[in-house]
Amino acid sequence: MNAVPRGWQKSVLGDAVSISRGISYASTELTEVGNGRPLINLRNVDKGGGFRADGVKYYTGAVKERHLIEPGDLLIANTDLSKTKDVLGSPIVIPSNFNLDGAVFSLDLTKLVVDEDTAMRKFVTYFLMSPLARKFMKDNGSGTTVMHLQLNALPRLELLLPPLSEQQRIVEILEEQFSRLDAAVSSIRTVREKAAAFRRSLLQAVFVGQFSEQTNGEWKIEPLSNVAQLSLGVMLDKAKETGENQFPYLGNINVRWGSFETGNLKTMQVLPSQIDRATVRFNDVIVCEGGEPGRCAIWRGEESIFIQKALHRVRPSDAVISTYLYYFFEFRFRDVQSDELFTGTTIRHLPKQKLATLEVPLPSRDEQVRIVSIIDEQFSRLDAALDVANQLEDRIRSERLSLLHAAFSGTLTTQWRETNNG
């Protein structure tokens, strides 16, 4: 830590809070009906710290007083299912409208009870959002499949404690500034929602016939199998991830809407007999079979690549343009929760046999070129607006971190100290 501001004291988190671990339970102690205590766990907490009351289960085992939670309590997440450590140590304040009487919390959450003679709960909450605290949480997270915060290290987290009056002033400044930043974020969210709605309405105008009133020639309806060659990739076999015939491949996770993430491709075995059906060439449309069925992108790479079995390769014939087909897939599958082509309930899939029957509205190739040009132009304008929104969001995020750094290093209230301490 740098120099300690006048009136502040070097401290550690363990001096300002007491730490209570959650309940470890067996599956036999849970029930779907409310004949026990509501059990809050990590799955009931949004990444932003909000609560989802749906899906709450009930705990029928023994409870100690330290396991109870009520509005205003401060929790932190000590488990991160995403493996990124971004959630580890994130502060969660139980909202004032929390109405689950007698609720308890599970072992993947930890309750911090603030010593009110030493610190304010809001001050500690904001501190846990600060760059110093976030770095500490990441440095003290461990695990491979699931990340866990080393709770025995938590009391050693260093912090500077100002007098309670200055803590109050820091909280006031942060709440005022964060309120302003939150309003800007809300505006950005509105821009994104309107952009998504416009994108959807334009595609709908094209593919349900409104747009076709201005086109030339007749439109046909063809099953996808009549205008494209469909193929699934190679089944992964972890036992064959080394040795001969190893090639980079695209998996479901590498396919985004309209683009590919290829920074860290894995390799798999592709036998000579599998090369033809698993090879992706320039202009092939790659479509997700599961995860988010229908999510797709056009391969524009100069070199060919392979795909695993979780992906469809759609190779257009001369009758259809790749970009036209991509926009149709986006219209049909993006942000769609259900479709007659999907199978499964909990985990949805888009089987090859179903995808082959997808009816494609098909104007002439010249008309497809014109339609794609119009969509590209409109979407380019949208993307430019979204780029500005993303840049603004990055600046907001940076300003928020700068405010937190200033707050807990003492620079945020330098003038206040000079005025109030003489």
Secondary structure, DSSP 8 states (H G I E B T S, - for coil): -----TT-EEEEHHHHEEEEE-B---GGGEESSSSSEEEE-GGGB-TTS-B--TT-EEE-S---GGGB--TT-EEEE-EETTSSSSSTT-EEE--TT---TT-EEBTTEEEEEE-TTT--HHHHHHHHHSHHHHHHHHHTEE-SSSEEE-TTTGGG-EEEE--HHHHHHHHHHHHHHHHHHHHHHHHHHHHHHHHHHHHHHHHHHHHTSTGGGGS-S--EEEEHHHHEEEEE-B---GGGSSSSSEEEEE-GGGEETTEE--TT--EEE--GGGHHHHEE-TT-EEEESSSSTT-EEE---SS-EEEBTTEEEEEE-TTS-HHHHHHHHHHHHTT-S--TT-B-SSS-B--HHHHHT-EEEE--HHHHHHHHHHHHHHHHHHHHHHHHHHHHHHHHHHHHHHHHHHHHHTGGGHHHHHHHH-
